[in-house]
Amino acid sequence: MPVPPPILTVTLNPTVDISLEVDRLNDEGKNRARVRSVQGGGGGINVARCIGRLGGSAFALHTYGREVGQRLNRLLDEEGLAHRGIEIGSDTREAVVVAETLAWHSYHLVPPGAELTAIERDRCAEEIIAAAQQGSYLVLTGSVPPGLPEDFCARIVRGIDPSSTRVVLDIAGAQLRAALSENSFAIRLDRREAAGLIGRPVECFEDAQAANDFLLDIGATGNAISTVGALGAVYSNAVFHHRLSAPSPRSPARSDACAGDSLVGAFTFQLAAGADCLHACEYGVAAAAATVMRPGTEVFAPATVDALLPAVRTHRVEREITEHRAVQGLTAAEGP
């Protein structure tokens, strides 16, 4: 009997990603584009792709619907990605990345996706919770379909036995705020979500530390990661902040479309392989840096990640725990 994969990823709102290249976008006439790639996408699918590229074992659970959904399944089958679709009645969305190759500006155009019916939502929740019990990690990431109840992701986390399955969250907006009332093993915030929690832009490591303090103080997680763009990220646990400086790019940045997914994928891959959270996060920062050098929605080459890892610099800062800040965090968590 085959051993179940240790990592389950979930994509509630997948895409068929079409990556195009032009020399330069013009606002008149036709822009004749070259097709760079067409592949299945969405947060959890991208994370599973990253884990597989590193030699890990992941299984992508995702929705799919109608003609575009059938194309998504075919693309994932042809890629060799282990996956299973949950059928819905509406079309899976398509997204477009357009890259200007003369300046390497990249534009990611993503529609909202189809709304799920109440029956489809319940079936998704039941299948996710059942599948998660078979693995060591559940990665819940990416955008959600419009109209999804705000506590949907919180419901998933609540239904998982933390003694057997660790939950890694990389979600946004109302889904994130509702999930903060549960306890996940790790939560990753991008700059926008971190800024929303602390009420100011995240422009430096200190800002990222404040966002991580918020998550830790309210008991949402024991491992918090906030990214700071090209600077890198901060990984925090109960005792220390770790400022992880990203390596200097060896070539110009081309696209950040999958940088966050690369960090989460590499991070979870290392955890499943037995690494501690700090080393796993350092590896994730190297993977994100390797991915921004790739065009469109392409992710890192493993050799590039390994080459960049020694250049990730870690500075440890002891956390200062104050009762006043903990009370502030609890009050903020009760907000809209």
C-alpha positions in Angstrom: 0.0 0.0 0.0 1.5 3.4 -1.0 2.6 5.8 1.8 0.4 8.9 1.7 2.2 12.1 0.8 3.2 14.2 3.9 2.0 17.5 2.4 -1.5 18.3 1.2 -2.0 21.7 -0.5 -5.4 23.2 -1.1 -6.4 25.6 -3.9 -9.9 26.8 -3.6 -9.7 29.2 -6.6 -7.2 27.7 -9.1 -6.3 29.2 -12.5 -5.0 28.3 -15.9 -2.1 30.7 -16.1 -1.2 32.0 -19.5 2.2 33.7 -19.6 2.9 36.0 -22.5 5.9 38.1 -23.6 6.1 41.3 -25.6 9.1 43.6 -26.3 7.1 46.6 -25.0 3.4 47.2 -24.4 1.8 49.8 -26.7 -1.5 51.5 -26.0 -2.4 51.6 -29.7 -2.9 48.9 -32.2 -2.2 45.2 -31.4 0.5 43.9 -29.2 1.8 40.8 -30.9 2.7 38.4 -28.0 4.8 35.3 -27.7 3.4 32.5 -25.5 5.9 31.7 -22.8 3.9 29.0 -21.0 0.5 27.7 -20.1 0.1 25.8 -16.8 -2.1 25.2 -13.9 -1.8 27.8 -11.1 -3.2 29.1 -7.9 -1.5 29.2 -4.5 -1.7 25.5 -3.5 -0.9 24.2 -6.9 2.2 26.5 -7.1 3.3 25.3 -3.6 2.9 21.6 -4.6 4.9 22.3 -7.8 7.7 23.9 -5.7 7.7 20.9 -3.3 7.9 18.4 -6.1 10.7 20.4 -7.8 12.7 20.1 -4.6 12.2 16.3 -4.5 9.4 16.3 -1.9 6.0 14.6 -1.9 2.9 16.8 -2.2 -0.7 16.3 -3.2 -2.7 19.2 -4.6 -6.4 19.2 -3.8 -8.3 21.8 -5.9 -11.6 22.8 -7.4 -12.3 22.6 -11.1 -15.2 23.5 -13.3 -16.4 23.0 -16.9 -14.1 23.5 -20.0 -11.4 25.5 -18.3 -11.4 23.1 -15.4 -10.9 20.2 -17.7 -8.0 22.0 -19.2 -6.5 22.6 -15.8 -6.7 18.8 -15.0 -5.1 17.9 -18.3 -2.2 20.4 -17.7 -1.6 19.1 -14.2 -1.7 15.5 -15.5 0.8 16.3 -18.3 3.1 18.0 -15.8 3.0 14.9 -13.6 1.7 16.8 -10.5 -0.2 14.6 -8.1 -3.6 16.1 -7.7 -7.3 15.6 -7.3 -10.1 17.9 -8.4 -13.4 18.7 -6.6 -15.9 19.5 -9.4 -17.9 22.7 -9.3 -20.6 23.9 -11.7 -18.9 27.1 -13.0 -15.8 27.6 -15.1 -12.3 27.7 -13.5 -10.8 31.1 -14.0 -7.9 32.0 -16.4 -5.2 34.4 -15.5 -2.7 36.2 -17.7 0.9 37.4 -17.1 2.3 39.8 -19.6 6.1 40.5 -19.4 7.8 43.4 -21.3 11.2 41.9 -22.1 13.0 45.1 -22.9 12.5 46.4 -19.3 11.3 43.2 -17.6 8.2 44.8 -16.3 5.6 42.1 -15.4 1.8 42.5 -15.2 -0.3 39.8 -13.6 -4.0 40.0 -14.5 -6.2 37.8 -12.4 -10.1 37.7 -12.4 -12.0 36.9 -9.2 -13.2 33.4 -10.1 -16.5 31.7 -9.8 -18.7 31.7 -6.7 -19.4 28.3 -5.1 -22.8 27.1 -4.1 -23.5 26.2 -0.5 -23.4 22.5 -1.4 -20.1 22.9 -3.2 -18.7 24.8 -0.2 -19.7 22.1 2.2 -18.3 19.4 0.0 -15.0 21.2 -0.3 -14.7 21.6 3.5 -15.5 17.9 4.1 -13.0 16.7 1.5 -10.2 19.0 2.7 -10.6 18.0 6.3 -10.8 14.3 5.4 -7.7 14.4 3.1 -5.7 16.4 5.6 -5.9 13.6 8.2 -3.8 11.5 5.8 -0.7 13.8 5.8 1.7 15.5 8.2 1.1 19.0 6.8 -1.8 21.0 5.3 -0.9 24.1 3.3 -3.9 26.4 2.9 -3.0 29.2 0.6 -4.1 31.5 -2.2 -7.1 33.6 -2.9 -10.7 32.3 -2.4 -13.7 32.4 -4.6 -16.0 35.4 -4.2 -18.9 34.9 -1.7 -17.1 32.3 0.4 -18.1 32.6 4.1 -15.5 34.6 6.0 -14.9 31.8 8.4 -14.4 29.1 5.8 -10.6 28.7 6.3 -11.1 29.0 10.1 -13.6 26.1 9.8 -10.9 24.0 8.1 -8.3 24.8 10.7 -10.7 24.0 13.5 -11.5 20.6 11.9 -7.8 19.5 11.8 -6.2 17.5 14.6 -3.0 19.5 15.4 -1.4 16.4 17.0 -1.3 14.7 13.6 -1.4 17.4 11.0 0.4 20.8 11.1 -1.4 23.6 9.3 0.5 26.3 7.4 -1.6 29.3 6.4 -0.9 31.8 3.7 -4.3 33.5 3.2 -5.6 37.0 3.2 -8.4 39.4 4.0 -11.4 38.3 6.0 -10.4 34.6 5.7 -7.1 35.5 7.5 -8.8 37.6 10.2 -11.3 34.8 11.0 -8.6 32.2 11.1 -6.6 34.1 13.7 -9.1 32.9 16.3 -7.8 29.4 15.7 -4.2 28.1 16.2 -2.2 27.2 13.2 1.3 25.8 13.2 2.7 28.6 11.0 1.3 31.7 9.4 2.9 33.6 6.5 2.0 37.2 5.9 2.8 39.3 2.8 3.4 43.0 3.2 -0.2 44.0 2.6 -1.7 41.6 5.1 1.0 42.5 7.7 0.3 46.2 7.2 -3.4 45.6 7.7 -2.7 43.9 11.1 -0.4 46.6 12.5 -2.1 49.6 10.9 1.0 51.0 9.0 3.0 50.1 5.9 5.6 47.3 6.3 8.8 48.8 5.0 11.5 47.4 7.3 12.3 44.4 9.5 11.0 46.2 12.6 7.6 46.5 10.9 7.6 42.8 10.1 8.5 42.0 13.7 5.5 44.0 14.9 3.2 42.0 12.6 4.7 38.7 13.9 4.3 39.9 17.5 0.6 40.5 16.8 0.1 36.9 15.6 2.1 35.4 18.5 0.5 37.6 21.2 -3.0 36.6 20.3 -2.2 32.9 20.1 -2.9 32.5 16.4 0.3 30.6 15.8 3.6 29.6 17.3 5.6 30.4 14.1 5.1 33.7 12.3 6.7 34.8 9.0 6.3 38.2 7.5 8.0 39.1 4.3 9.5 42.5 3.5 9.8 42.5 -0.3 13.4 42.5 -1.6 14.8 42.9 2.0 13.8 39.4 2.9 11.6 38.2 5.8 11.3 37.9 9.6 10.6 34.6 11.2 9.5 34.7 14.8 8.7 32.2 17.5 7.9 32.6 21.2 11.4 33.8 22.2 13.2 35.3 19.2 12.7 37.3 16.0 15.0 36.3 13.2 15.7 38.9 10.5 16.5 37.0 7.3 18.2 39.2 4.7 17.5 38.1 1.1 20.5 37.4 -1.1 21.4 40.0 -3.7 19.9 38.9 -7.1 22.4 37.5 -9.6 20.2 38.7 -12.5 17.5 41.3 -12.8 14.1 40.6 -11.1 11.6 39.5 -13.8 8.4 38.5 -11.9 7.3 38.2 -8.3 4.1 36.2 -9.3 5.2 33.1 -7.4 7.7 34.4 -4.9 5.4 33.9 -1.9 4.3 30.5 -3.0 8.0 29.5 -3.5 8.8 30.6 0.1 5.9 28.6 1.5 6.7 25.6 -0.6 10.4 25.5 0.3 9.6 26.2 3.9 7.1 23.3 4.2 9.3 21.0 2.2 12.1 21.5 4.7 9.8 21.0 7.6 8.6 17.7 6.2 12.2 16.7 5.8 12.9 17.3 9.5 14.4 20.8 9.5 13.6 23.3 12.2 11.5 26.3 11.4 14.4 28.8 11.2 16.4 26.7 8.7 13.2 26.0 6.7 12.5 29.7 6.5 16.0 30.6 5.5 15.6 28.1 2.7 12.3 29.6 1.8 13.8 33.1 1.5 16.5 31.7 -0.9 13.7 30.0 -2.9 11.7 33.3 -3.2 14.9 35.1 -4.3 15.5 32.4 -7.0 12.0 32.7 -8.3 11.9 36.4 -8.8 14.6 35.9 -11.4 12.3 33.7 -13.4 9.7 35.1 -15.9 6.0 34.8 -15.7 4.7 32.1 -13.2 7.9 30.0 -13.5 9.4 29.0 -10.2 13.0 28.5 -9.1 15.6 26.0 -10.2 16.7 24.0 -7.2 20.4 24.5 -8.0 19.8 28.3 -7.8 18.2 27.9 -4.4 21.1 25.9 -3.1 23.6 28.5 -4.5 21.7 31.4 -2.9 21.1 29.8 0.5 24.6 30.6 1.9 24.0 34.3 1.1 20.9 34.5 3.3 22.0 36.4 6.5 20.2 35.8 9.8 20.2 38.3 12.7 18.5 37.2 15.9 16.6 39.7 18.1 15.1 38.7 21.4 11.4 39.4 21.7 10.1 41.8 24.3 6.8 40.5 25.8 4.7 43.2 27.4 1.2 42.8 28.9 0.1 46.1 27.3 1.0 44.9 23.8 -0.8 41.6 24.3 -4.0 43.4 25.3 -3.7 45.7 22.3 -3.4 42.7 20.0 -6.4 41.0 21.5 -8.4 44.2 21.1 -7.4 44.6 17.5 -8.2 40.9 16.7 -11.8 41.6 17.7 -12.1 44.3 15.1 -13.7 44.0 11.6 
